[in-house]
């Protein structure tokens, strides 16, 4: 594995002009994780954000896609160094993807190989596997990838935040394979138990997280409501589509995959992220076309 691939920024994690603002957060993983955990206020986990002092228009912050935009907003809200304690309303409104994006940006800022992983957490609500995004960092001493939980502060969840067990966070391929084998009930894999929308639970969302995790492994750290290719148009209960996802999951579960192998798995029609994607933000639920920044120029 070429670790330099994951120790350099993507177009999504690049802090740009805000890079110097991250210098005060040192390279210790615990410090990076602690800083990331207080930069984002989840847009729905604690009820209506207006009950916590946010004006309703700030819900639009959940569509901030790039780390430099998020960091600029955070600096505007409070210019104190990012590791300093923040009031709720001094955090950017977002979700687990955003905490993870900022963690990965800070880790890569120090040359630490890090990547986002998309899957399902079993430690958030008992008996459910919830849609979730956390980080993964390369542990050079142990020669393994270690899962890190950037969203929560110490004591908020019952899990080792710096080394989440793989059976408590199922990456997309593992979740798909577990449900196909029958060891996990697909209907327990959801965005949230109370959200009854069919595309936010079961096989549609298992396919969604499998494909979005593949994108993250290729340094395309997408919003969770982005759609393209198979996750926009395909039916996972179709035999042909299910077999395609079986093959993808099997491919991603091979130990020690190289960057070239991950790139090859991604470079497939319907799986790779195009220049223009559809995004259906939760706060409007209206699909819109989004042109992504150029990977080459950052424009």
URUR-V195694 format. One record per residue. RES is the residue in three letters. PSI is psi in radians with two decimals (* if undefined). OMEGA is omega in whole degrees, 0 to 359 (none if undefined). D_LAST is the distance of its C-alpha to the last C-alpha in Angstrom with 1 decimal. Layout:
res	psi	omega	d_last
RES	PSI	OMEGA	D_LAST
RES	PSI	OMEGA	D_LAST
This chain:
res	psi	omega	d_last
UNK	2.22	177	29.2
UNK	1.74	185	26.6
UNK	-0.33	178	25.9
UNK	-0.49	179	23.2
UNK	-0.73	184	21.0
UNK	-0.12	178	21.5
UNK	-0.02	177	21.7
UNK	2.68	187	18.1
UNK	2.65	169	15.1
UNK	3.07	176	13.0
UNK	-0.36	181	9.4
UNK	-0.63	183	11.6
UNK	-0.19	184	14.0
UNK	2.08	180	12.2
UNK	-0.19	176	13.7
UNK	-2.25	183	11.6
UNK	-0.24	180	13.6
UNK	0.09	184	16.1
UNK	-0.74	183	17.2
UNK	-0.43	179	20.4
UNK	-0.36	181	21.4
UNK	-0.14	186	22.0
UNK	-0.50	183	24.3
UNK	-0.30	176	27.3
UNK	2.01	185	27.2
UNK	3.12	184	29.0
UNK	-0.04	179	28.7
UNK	2.24	184	31.6
UNK	-0.65	180	30.6
UNK	-0.67	179	32.9
UNK	-0.72	179	31.3
UNK	-0.77	181	27.7
UNK	-0.75	181	29.0
UNK	-0.67	178	31.0
UNK	-0.83	181	28.0
UNK	-0.61	185	25.8
UNK	-0.26	181	28.8
UNK	0.31	181	28.9
UNK	-0.24	186	25.3
UNK	2.37	172	25.2
UNK	2.09	186	27.8
UNK	2.34	189	28.2
UNK	-0.26	180	27.9
UNK	-0.18	187	31.2
UNK	-0.47	181	33.1
UNK	0.50	180	35.2
UNK	-2.84	181	35.7
UNK	2.26	182	34.3
UNK	-0.42	180	31.9
UNK	-0.36	176	33.8
UNK	-0.16	181	36.8
UNK	0.29	174	35.1
UNK	0.05	180	34.2
UNK	2.35	169	30.8
UNK	2.58	186	30.4
UNK	-0.53	182	29.6
UNK	-0.27	180	26.3
UNK	-0.18	175	24.9
UNK	-0.41	179	25.0
UNK	-0.30	179	21.7
UNK	-0.32	180	20.2
UNK	-0.26	179	20.8
UNK	0.06	174	17.7
UNK	2.13	191	15.5
UNK	-0.56	190	13.5
UNK	2.52	184	11.7
UNK	-0.67	182	14.0
UNK	-0.64	177	12.5
UNK	-0.69	179	13.0
UNK	-0.74	180	16.4
UNK	-0.65	176	17.4
UNK	-0.73	179	16.6
UNK	-0.74	178	18.8
UNK	-0.74	179	21.4
UNK	-0.64	177	21.7
UNK	-0.70	181	22.1
UNK	-0.63	179	24.8
UNK	1.91	184	26.5
UNK	0.01	177	25.4
UNK	2.68	179	28.0
UNK	2.55	188	27.0
UNK	-0.34	180	25.6
UNK	-0.15	181	28.8
UNK	2.64	180	31.0
UNK	2.48	183	32.7
UNK	2.52	170	31.0
UNK	2.77	182	32.5
UNK	-0.80	185	31.4
UNK	-0.08	174	29.7
UNK	0.07	176	27.7
UNK	2.70	177	26.0
UNK	2.46	179	23.0
UNK	2.18	183	24.2
UNK	-2.53	182	23.2
UNK	-2.95	183	24.9
UNK	-0.62	179	25.6
UNK	-0.65	185	22.2
UNK	-0.70	174	20.8
UNK	-0.73	180	23.5
UNK	-0.76	179	22.9
UNK	-0.77	181	19.1
UNK	-0.65	175	20.0
UNK	-0.85	181	22.9
UNK	-0.71	178	21.0
UNK	-0.77	180	18.4
UNK	-0.68	178	21.4
UNK	-0.84	179	23.3
UNK	-0.51	176	20.6
UNK	-0.55	178	20.3
UNK	0.17	179	23.9
UNK	0.31	179	23.5
UNK	2.20	177	25.3
UNK	2.10	183	24.7
UNK	2.64	179	23.7
UNK	2.75	176	22.4
UNK	2.56	174	22.6
UNK	2.38	184	25.5
UNK	2.28	181	26.1
UNK	-2.36	185	29.7
UNK	2.24	177	32.7
UNK	2.32	179	34.5
UNK	0.06	183	38.3
UNK	0.14	185	38.8
UNK	-0.81	174	37.4
UNK	2.23	183	40.2
UNK	2.38	175	43.4
UNK	0.17	177	43.9
UNK	2.62	171	40.3
UNK	1.85	188	37.3
UNK	2.43	172	34.4
UNK	2.23	185	30.8
UNK	2.71	175	29.1
UNK	2.22	173	26.2
UNK	-3.11	183	27.1
UNK	2.89	175	26.0
UNK	2.28	179	27.5
UNK	2.61	180	28.0
UNK	2.13	177	29.7
UNK	1.75	184	33.2
UNK	-0.60	181	34.1
UNK	-0.70	182	37.7
UNK	-0.04	178	38.4
UNK	0.92	179	36.1
UNK	2.78	172	34.7
UNK	2.32	181	31.8
UNK	2.24	179	32.6
UNK	2.34	181	31.5
UNK	2.34	181	30.6
UNK	1.83	184	30.7
UNK	-0.18	188	28.1
UNK	-0.65	191	28.8
UNK	2.59	174	32.4
UNK	2.86	183	34.3
UNK	2.31	176	37.5
UNK	-0.10	182	40.2
UNK	-0.50	177	38.3
UNK	2.68	185	38.6
UNK	1.31	180	41.2
UNK	2.68	176	39.3
UNK	1.87	188	38.5
UNK	-0.43	181	35.0
UNK	0.01	179	34.4
UNK	1.23	183	35.8
UNK	2.20	179	35.8
UNK	2.49	183	38.2
UNK	-0.38	178	36.8
UNK	-0.04	176	39.4
UNK	-0.24	168	38.1
UNK	1.92	182	34.5
UNK	1.96	175	34.3
UNK	2.87	188	31.1
UNK	-0.82	182	30.2
UNK	-0.69	181	32.3
UNK	-0.67	179	35.2
UNK	-0.78	179	35.4
UNK	-0.84	182	35.4
UNK	-0.69	180	38.1
UNK	-0.69	179	40.2
UNK	-0.65	178	40.3
UNK	-0.57	180	41.1
UNK	-0.27	181	43.9
UNK	0.02	179	45.3
UNK	-0.25	175	45.0
UNK	2.39	179	42.6
UNK	2.08	182	43.0
UNK	-0.54	182	39.8
UNK	-0.11	174	40.7
UNK	-0.06	180	40.4
UNK	1.88	191	36.7
UNK	2.82	168	35.0
UNK	-0.78	176	32.2
UNK	2.44	183	35.2
UNK	-0.58	185	38.9
UNK	-0.16	178	39.2
UNK	1.90	187	36.3
UNK	0.01	181	38.3
UNK	2.19	187	35.5
UNK	-0.58	183	36.1
UNK	-0.05	179	32.5
UNK	0.32	180	32.1
UNK	2.85	174	35.0
UNK	-2.59	188	36.8
UNK	-0.70	178	35.7
UNK	-0.71	182	32.7
UNK	-0.48	172	31.2
UNK	-0.76	176	32.4
UNK	-0.74	178	30.5
UNK	-0.90	185	27.4
UNK	-0.50	174	27.4
UNK	-0.82	182	28.3
UNK	-0.69	180	25.3
UNK	-0.56	175	22.9
UNK	-0.70	175	24.5
UNK	-0.75	178	23.9
UNK	-0.77	180	20.2
UNK	-0.67	177	20.3
UNK	-0.36	177	22.4
UNK	0.37	175	19.6
UNK	0.56	168	17.1
UNK	1.57	185	15.7
UNK	1.53	191	16.8
UNK	2.78	169	17.0
UNK	2.63	184	18.5
UNK	-0.21	177	22.2
UNK	0.31	173	22.2
UNK	2.51	179	19.6
UNK	2.50	174	21.4
UNK	2.79	172	21.0
UNK	-2.31	187	23.5
UNK	-0.55	183	26.8
UNK	-0.14	175	26.2
UNK	-0.54	191	25.5
UNK	-0.34	190	28.4
UNK	2.66	177	30.9
UNK	1.99	184	34.1
UNK	-0.26	177	34.8
UNK	-0.15	173	38.5
UNK	2.34	185	38.5
UNK	-0.74	181	40.2
UNK	-0.74	178	37.7
UNK	-0.76	180	34.7
UNK	-0.70	178	36.6
UNK	-0.65	177	37.5
UNK	-0.75	179	33.9
UNK	-0.63	174	33.0
UNK	-0.81	182	36.2
UNK	-0.71	179	35.1
UNK	-0.80	180	31.6
UNK	-0.76	179	33.2
UNK	-0.69	180	35.8
UNK	-0.70	182	33.2
UNK	-0.30	182	31.2
UNK	-0.02	177	34.5
UNK	2.20	181	35.5
UNK	2.54	172	35.8
UNK	0.53	179	33.8
UNK	2.41	178	31.1
UNK	2.89	176	29.0
UNK	-0.71	180	25.2
UNK	-0.69	179	26.0
UNK	-0.68	177	28.1
UNK	-0.67	177	25.6
UNK	-0.73	179	23.0
UNK	-0.69	179	25.7
UNK	-0.55	182	26.6
UNK	-0.51	187	23.0
UNK	1.03	183	22.6
UNK	2.38	177	24.8
UNK	2.30	180	24.4
UNK	-0.30	180	24.4
UNK	-0.75	181	23.3
UNK	2.63	180	19.9
UNK	2.12	179	16.9
UNK	3.05	179	15.6
UNK	-0.53	179	12.2
UNK	2.19	181	13.9
UNK	2.93	174	16.3
UNK	2.37	177	19.0
UNK	2.26	181	19.2
UNK	1.50	186	22.6
UNK	2.44	182	22.5
UNK	-0.47	187	26.0
UNK	-0.21	173	26.2
UNK	-0.46	184	26.1
UNK	0.40	178	26.8
UNK	2.15	179	25.2
UNK	2.44	176	22.9
UNK	2.65	179	19.6
UNK	2.29	182	17.0
UNK	2.21	174	13.6
UNK	2.10	183	10.5
UNK	2.68	174	8.8
UNK	2.59	176	5.3
UNK	2.33	178	5.5
UNK	-0.53	185	8.1
UNK	-0.71	188	8.2
UNK	-0.30	186	5.2
UNK	0.15	183	3.8
UNK	*	none	0.0
